[in-house]
């Protein structure tokens, strides 16, 4: 049973282990999905040569991830094995939901289907199942309850992920001591020892957050007791459509702006209210930008979105930017002094929105997740709680505060203040020719520097 593509030692161990129940916790970007999809294709190849059929279902955290598993995994391996296949795409309709399903049909009749994971899709197939990044699946326990009876009749189960806190089913599977499961743990150090070409020191410096490094690469189960936004809570509101300015629907928008000039990030977070949910439309970051460049970035956002309220951090150096923005944009701009009890009040409202799933944030952004997770609640010497965040190379929880200020702007009401005239939403955007020297960065699915109205 020789793989048709080269594998590192830890990948070979996972690939060759054909236990019925198998769980793997792997460091980020070490090829866990790649290797598991290789096993699936190899299993179907063996069935084809033996005159049998196999049935596999891949359940991913979203449609985008399911597509990646199919395109970068299943199809790529089938081509390496020189197996022809038929591609299908259809609308899968379950008892409670419908989703786009991607399917590959191999010679001999074996089929591999990829879908987003939820309890409905979990109970919808009698098949071998691959749960990809299971720790990040929304409501993993309900998925597990729906899935396990379906695969009980001899089907095999593959579960892989990086850690995501302790309050999910993946944590229980990996830390269990029963002999029913074959467990593989591969941190970044083991992966490098086994041949993975990575510069560990460079990666650790680049991520700029010790908690994120510990979880994503060292596979540590972090103590989430003091985290204001635990990782599993952050995961529940991630969505692949969030953070894409091209998906702006023209609805009312709210912007939170955390202000910095030299050491930290200047961040503007744009939320669009769709129904009762705040969708991230754009996150703009500047570092080392002049105040003039910061003003230009604000003006650009105010021109491109139907902004009801812009809430800016007025603390310290924020006094002048707030005054200037109020002069340019009037009553839509509000300054907030983040001192005393105000930070806790703002962050409490934001956390409630996360818990109620009234927000959507981008997926696949480790630096964003780490920044949202960075704020901790501690009890001061007087017994009163306060929020703290370590300053590191990635900033001082600047994205967190921009997000919270934007949510606070929306919580103050979706209607504009008296006397405020809201411009009509723009209908068409084209990329601007240049961006400011500060290096504006947008967190969407497209690499865009700036926009302007045509």
Buried (B, 14 or more C-beta within 10 A) or exposed (E): EEBBBEBBBBBBBBBEBEEBBBBBBBBBBBBBBBBBBBBBBBBBBEBBEEEEEBBBBBBBBBBBBBBBBBEEBBBBBBEEBEBEBEEEEEEBEBEEEEBBBBBBBBEBEBBBBBBBBBBBBBBBBBBBBBBBBBBBBBBBEBBBBBBEEBBEEEBBBBBBBBBBBBBBBBBEBBEEEEEEBBBBEBBBBBBBEBEBEBEEEEBBEEBBBBBBBBBBBBBEBBEBEEBBBBBBBBBBBBBBBBBBBEBBEEBBBBBBBBBBBEEBBBBBBBBBBBEEBBBBBBBBBBBBBEBEBBBBBBEBBBBBBBBBBBBBBBBEEBEEBBEBBBEEBEEBBBBBBBEEEEBBBBBBBBBEBBEEEBBBBBBBBBBBBBBBBBBBBEEEEEEEEBBBBEEBEBBBBBBBBBBBBBBBBBBBEBEBBEEBEEEEBBEEBEEBEEBBEBEBBBBBBEEBBBBEEE
